[in-house]
Amino acid sequence: MTLEGGLESSASLEGAAALEREVVVVGAGPAGLSAALNLVRARRSTLVLDSNRPRNAATFASHGYVSRDGISPLELRRLGREELEAYPEASFAKAVVSNVTRIDGGFAVAYGASVVTTSTIVISTGLTEKFPALPSLRQFYGTSAHSCVECDAYEYADQPIALIGETDDLAARALVLSQWSRDLIVFTNGVGVVTPEDEAMLGERGIRVERRELADVAGDRSGITGVALADGETVPRAAVFVRPVYAPNLAYVSELGLEFDADGYLVVDGGGRTSVPGVYAAGDSTAPGPQQLIVAAGAGAKVAAALNRDMLI
């Protein structure tokens, strides 16, 4: 079997020559593509593995990325991959990585029916999101329901907005969101924690806290029109910002003995080095909560520089 980029695959390490790349990058979001682009420009043979199921696939436009403000996240990924594949040192495969194990001199990365060996790995696989259990929320996600305040709040400046969440940091997120609109209601769904002191602080800014249980979000073809409470009342709103519970996608590296923080994110130094030599990480898997695309891309470039220097020693 031949993969995209001309890379031939091997079903196993036994009875067949194992594939060899200097670097395998797992994940082709901004962090992974940025790392890979800088690595191939350093003439490092690099294989990028990606499932092509990005968390922001439903989002029509991404913001804050200089020279690309308003671009579709999928288009940004397409352009990044197109740039990368112009280099002969680059290979790309659409695949889910199932496991990474240590071998002499490096690592074996299993994906699909194939295995590739490499001396170094860049982890850039991002996060999964768990939303409050509202039946219609996903229907509007990426259009009039969003999770990233810094990315999307500008488009709803001075409009009636809802913040929905079930965590204990809702007051802090509401405070940031109030920079764009003071017509804001925080919905805790009877679960999220807002202390009396924080509620008073928000009240001084005209922000109300609604603790009743929710039934769903309401809307039509134009987008969200309100938040439906379990008691039958619908509170009119033009948009919803939801506070998901995030979790990094790192089960495939569970055998490497990596160090994680208390929230399950990878512990890295300033160059993206993990606790295991030869394993680097960039992007959402290294810090709580999602990073803006341009921040993740910058992290990928920093990792590439550190990795390339380390390989010279």
C-alpha positions as CSV (number, residue, x, y, z in Angstrom):
1,M,0.0,0.0,0.0
2,T,1.3,3.5,-0.8
3,L,0.2,6.5,1.3
4,E,-0.3,10.1,0.1
5,G,3.1,11.7,-0.4
6,G,4.6,8.5,-1.8
7,L,5.2,6.8,1.6
8,E,5.0,3.0,1.5
9,S,3.4,1.3,4.5
10,S,4.3,-1.8,6.4
11,A,1.6,-3.9,8.2
12,S,3.9,-4.8,11.1
13,L,7.5,-4.6,12.3
14,E,7.9,-8.4,11.9
15,G,8.7,-9.8,8.6
16,A,8.8,-6.5,6.8
17,A,11.1,-3.5,6.7
18,A,9.8,-0.8,9.0
19,L,9.2,2.6,7.8
20,E,11.6,5.3,9.1
21,R,11.1,9.0,9.4
22,E,13.1,11.4,11.5
23,V,9.8,12.9,12.9
24,V,6.2,11.8,13.1
25,V,3.7,14.5,13.8
26,V,0.4,13.3,15.1
27,G,-2.4,15.8,14.4
28,A,-2.7,18.3,11.5
29,G,-4.2,21.3,13.1
30,P,-2.3,24.6,13.2
31,A,0.1,23.3,15.8
32,G,1.0,20.1,13.9
33,L,1.1,21.7,10.5
34,S,3.3,24.6,11.7
35,A,5.7,22.2,13.4
36,A,5.8,20.0,10.3
37,L,6.4,22.9,7.9
38,N,9.3,24.2,9.9
39,L,10.8,20.7,10.3
40,V,10.7,19.9,6.5
41,R,12.3,23.3,5.9
42,A,15.0,22.1,8.2
43,R,15.3,19.1,5.9
44,R,13.9,16.7,8.4
45,S,11.9,13.8,6.9
46,T,8.5,14.2,8.4
47,L,5.3,12.1,8.3
48,V,2.1,13.8,9.4
49,L,-0.7,11.6,10.6
50,D,-4.2,13.0,11.0
51,S,-7.7,11.6,11.3
52,N,-9.3,14.7,9.5
53,R,-11.9,15.1,12.3
54,P,-11.0,18.5,13.7
55,R,-12.9,19.8,16.7
56,N,-13.7,23.1,14.9
57,A,-15.0,21.4,11.7
58,A,-18.5,22.9,12.3
59,T,-17.2,26.5,12.6
60,F,-17.7,28.6,9.5
61,A,-15.1,31.2,10.2
62,S,-12.0,31.5,12.5
63,H,-10.7,34.8,13.7
64,G,-7.6,36.4,15.1
65,Y,-5.1,34.7,12.7
66,V,-3.2,37.5,11.0
67,S,-3.7,37.6,7.2
68,R,-6.4,35.0,7.5
69,D,-9.1,36.6,9.7
70,G,-12.5,35.1,8.9
71,I,-11.2,32.1,7.0
72,S,-12.9,28.7,7.4
73,P,-10.8,26.5,9.7
74,L,-11.1,23.7,7.2
75,E,-9.7,26.0,4.5
76,L,-6.9,27.0,6.8
77,R,-6.0,23.3,7.2
78,R,-6.2,22.7,3.5
79,L,-3.8,25.6,2.7
80,G,-1.4,24.5,5.4
81,R,-1.3,21.0,4.1
82,E,-0.8,22.2,0.5
83,E,2.2,24.3,1.6
84,L,3.6,21.4,3.5
85,E,3.3,18.8,0.7
86,A,5.3,21.1,-1.6
87,Y,8.4,19.8,0.2
88,P,9.9,16.5,-0.7
89,E,10.7,15.8,2.9
90,A,7.0,15.8,3.8
91,S,4.6,12.8,3.8
92,F,0.9,12.8,4.9
93,A,-1.5,10.0,5.8
94,K,-5.2,10.3,6.8
95,A,-5.2,7.9,9.7
96,V,-6.0,7.4,13.4
97,V,-3.0,6.6,15.5
98,S,-3.9,3.7,17.8
99,N,-0.7,3.2,19.8
100,V,2.9,4.5,20.3
101,T,5.5,2.2,21.8
102,R,9.2,2.6,22.5
103,I,11.7,0.6,20.4
104,D,15.5,0.7,20.3
105,G,16.5,4.2,19.0
106,G,13.0,5.6,19.0
107,F,9.4,4.8,18.7
108,A,6.9,2.7,16.7
109,V,3.7,4.5,15.7
110,A,0.8,2.2,14.8
111,Y,-2.0,3.6,12.6
112,G,-4.6,1.7,10.7
113,A,-2.9,-1.5,9.5
114,S,0.5,0.2,9.4
115,V,3.5,0.9,11.6
116,V,6.1,3.6,11.2
117,T,9.3,3.9,13.2
118,T,10.7,7.3,14.1
119,S,13.3,8.9,16.4
120,T,11.0,11.7,17.5
121,I,7.3,12.4,17.8
122,V,5.3,15.6,18.0
123,I,2.0,15.3,19.7
124,S,-0.6,17.8,18.5
125,T,-3.9,16.0,18.7
126,G,-6.0,18.6,20.5
127,L,-9.0,18.1,22.7
128,T,-12.5,16.6,22.9
129,E,-15.4,18.7,24.2
130,K,-18.3,17.6,26.4
131,F,-21.2,20.0,26.3
132,P,-24.1,20.4,28.7
133,A,-26.8,17.9,27.6
134,L,-29.0,20.2,25.6
135,P,-30.6,18.4,22.6
136,S,-30.3,21.2,20.0
137,L,-27.0,22.8,21.0
138,R,-24.8,20.9,18.5
139,Q,-27.2,22.0,15.7
140,F,-26.2,25.6,16.2
141,Y,-22.6,25.0,17.2
142,G,-20.2,27.0,14.9
143,T,-23.0,29.4,13.7
144,S,-24.7,31.0,16.7
145,A,-23.3,28.8,19.5
146,H,-19.6,29.0,20.2
147,S,-17.1,28.0,22.8
148,C,-14.2,30.4,22.2
149,V,-15.0,33.9,23.5
150,E,-11.9,35.5,22.1
151,C,-12.5,33.9,18.7
152,D,-16.2,34.7,18.2
153,A,-17.6,37.3,20.6
154,Y,-16.8,40.3,18.4
155,E,-19.6,39.3,16.0
156,Y,-22.2,39.6,18.8
157,A,-21.1,43.0,20.3
158,D,-23.8,44.6,22.3
159,Q,-26.3,41.8,21.5
160,P,-28.2,39.7,24.0
161,I,-25.9,36.7,24.8
162,A,-26.1,33.6,27.0
163,L,-23.3,31.9,28.7
164,I,-24.1,28.3,29.5
165,G,-21.9,26.0,31.6
166,E,-21.7,23.5,34.4
167,T,-18.3,24.3,35.8
168,D,-16.9,26.5,38.6
169,D,-15.3,29.2,36.4
170,L,-18.4,30.7,34.8
171,A,-17.9,34.1,36.6
172,A,-14.4,34.5,35.1
173,R,-15.7,33.6,31.6
174,A,-18.6,36.0,32.0
175,L,-16.3,38.8,33.0
176,V,-14.3,38.3,29.8
177,L,-17.5,38.0,27.7
178,S,-18.8,41.3,29.1
179,Q,-16.1,43.1,27.2
180,W,-18.3,42.6,24.1
181,S,-21.8,42.8,25.6
182,R,-23.3,43.7,29.0
183,D,-26.6,42.2,27.9
184,L,-25.4,38.9,29.3
185,I,-27.1,36.1,31.3
186,V,-25.1,33.3,32.9
187,F,-27.1,30.0,32.9
188,T,-25.7,27.4,35.3
189,N,-28.3,24.7,34.5
190,G,-28.6,24.2,38.2
191,V,-25.0,22.7,38.2
192,G,-22.5,25.4,37.5
193,V,-21.0,27.2,40.5
194,V,-21.2,31.0,40.8
195,T,-20.5,32.2,44.3
196,P,-22.6,34.9,45.9
197,E,-19.6,37.2,45.8
198,D,-19.1,36.6,42.1
199,E,-22.8,37.0,41.4
200,A,-22.6,40.4,43.2
201,M,-19.6,41.4,41.1
202,L,-21.4,40.4,37.9
203,G,-24.5,42.2,39.0
204,E,-22.6,45.4,39.2
205,R,-21.9,45.0,35.5
206,G,-25.6,44.3,34.7
207,I,-25.0,40.6,34.3
208,R,-27.6,38.2,35.6
209,V,-27.1,34.7,36.9
210,E,-29.9,32.2,36.1
211,R,-29.7,29.0,38.1
212,R,-32.8,27.2,36.9
213,E,-32.5,24.0,35.0
214,L,-32.4,24.2,31.2
215,A,-34.4,22.2,28.7
216,D,-32.7,23.2,25.4
217,V,-31.7,26.1,23.2
218,A,-34.4,27.6,20.9
219,G,-33.8,28.7,17.4
220,D,-34.7,28.5,13.7
221,R,-32.9,28.8,10.4
222,S,-31.5,32.2,11.3
223,G,-29.8,30.8,14.4
224,I,-30.4,30.7,18.1
225,T,-33.3,32.8,19.4
226,G,-33.3,31.9,23.1
227,V,-32.6,29.6,25.9
228,A,-35.5,27.3,26.9
229,L,-35.8,26.6,30.7
230,A,-37.2,23.4,32.1
231,D,-40.2,25.2,33.6
232,G,-41.3,26.3,30.1
233,E,-40.0,29.8,30.0
234,T,-37.8,30.8,27.0
235,V,-35.3,33.7,27.6
236,P,-34.6,35.5,24.3
237,R,-30.9,35.5,23.3
238,A,-29.2,36.1,20.0
239,A,-26.2,33.8,20.6
240,V,-24.9,31.3,23.1
241,F,-21.4,30.8,24.4
242,V,-21.0,27.4,26.0
243,R,-18.4,26.3,28.5
244,P,-17.5,22.7,27.5
245,V,-15.5,20.3,29.7
246,Y,-12.3,19.7,27.8
247,A,-10.2,16.5,27.7
248,P,-7.0,15.9,25.7
249,N,-6.8,13.1,23.2
250,L,-3.8,11.2,24.5
251,A,-4.9,7.6,25.0
252,Y,-2.6,6.5,22.2
253,V,0.6,7.5,24.1
254,S,-0.5,5.9,27.4
255,E,2.4,3.4,27.3
256,L,5.2,6.0,27.1
257,G,5.2,7.0,30.7
258,L,4.6,10.7,30.0
259,E,4.1,13.2,32.8
260,F,0.7,14.8,33.0
261,D,-0.6,17.6,35.2
262,A,-3.6,17.3,37.5
263,D,-6.0,18.0,34.7
264,G,-4.6,15.4,32.3
265,Y,-2.6,17.7,30.1
266,L,1.0,17.0,29.1
267,V,3.8,18.7,31.1
268,V,6.2,20.4,28.7
269,D,9.1,22.9,29.0
270,G,9.4,26.1,26.9
271,G,10.5,24.1,23.9
272,G,7.6,21.6,24.0
273,R,9.8,18.8,25.4
274,T,7.8,16.3,27.4
275,S,9.2,14.2,30.3
276,V,10.2,11.5,27.7
277,P,13.2,12.3,25.5
278,G,12.3,12.3,21.9
279,V,8.6,13.2,22.5
280,Y,7.4,16.8,22.0
281,A,4.0,18.4,22.2
282,A,2.4,21.5,21.0
283,G,-1.1,23.0,21.1
284,D,-4.2,22.1,23.1
285,S,-2.8,18.9,24.7
286,T,-0.3,21.0,26.7
287,A,-2.5,23.5,28.5
288,P,-6.0,23.5,29.9
289,G,-8.6,24.7,27.5
290,P,-8.3,25.4,23.7
291,Q,-5.7,27.8,22.3
292,Q,-6.5,30.2,19.6
293,L,-5.3,29.0,16.2
294,I,-2.5,31.5,15.9
295,V,-1.2,30.6,19.4
296,A,-1.2,26.9,18.5
297,A,0.7,27.6,15.3
298,G,3.3,29.6,17.2
299,A,3.7,26.7,19.6
300,G,4.3,24.3,16.8
301,A,7.0,26.5,15.3
302,K,8.7,26.7,18.7
303,V,8.6,22.9,19.1
304,A,10.1,22.5,15.6
305,A,13.0,24.8,16.4
306,A,13.7,23.0,19.7
307,L,13.4,19.5,18.2
308,N,15.7,20.4,15.3
309,R,18.4,21.7,17.6
310,D,18.1,18.7,19.9
311,M,18.6,16.3,17.0
312,L,22.0,18.0,16.2
313,I,23.4,17.2,19.7
